[in-house]
Amino acid sequence: MSTALGRSVPRVELDDLLADAGGAMVMRAGRRVATRFSSVAAELAVCRRSVGLAEQSDIGTLELRGPDGDVQTVLRRLTGSGLSPGFAVRASGAWWCLVTPQRALVLCPGEARDATLRSLLDAAGHVPGASAVDLSGDYAALLLIGPRAEHVLRGAALAPDAP
């Protein structure tokens, strides 16, 4: 059992959940992902009417860690600029986002994960307090599409309340 949003819930693997829901599963970048649930026309209708889900857990998720200045040094080396928390920049085929002054996430296509990780480790290796790790297996990437997407996020307590 794990705790999510203050509730005790059984641990279910996302790919098993999506397969049980009728998802056609394929391997991408070493991860099982759902490619479709029904016909393209039916999925488009759901997206227009309610909310559709695109599962993209094949995206590479890398993390850069270290003291404030060290993280910024590595980011400048690899993106050409420093970042502010909560903002992202696209550079070298990846999205770079400073989560906190000591932590940045890098999202890249799954097929570029190994090369991006090598670049990140190389750059971090030149900065004494910096380190990098591949978190791809620990994160799921979901895209919600449609007029009810915000409602789904609010119902799961994942979206901030409107001002």
Secondary structure by P-SEA (a helix, b strand, c coil): cccccccccccccaaaaaaaacccccccccbbbbcccccaaaaaaaaacbbbbbbccccbbbbbbccaaaaaaaaaaaccccccccbbbbcccbbbbbccccbbbbbccccaaaaaaaaaaaaaaacccbbbbbccccbbbbbbbccaaaaaaaaaccccccc
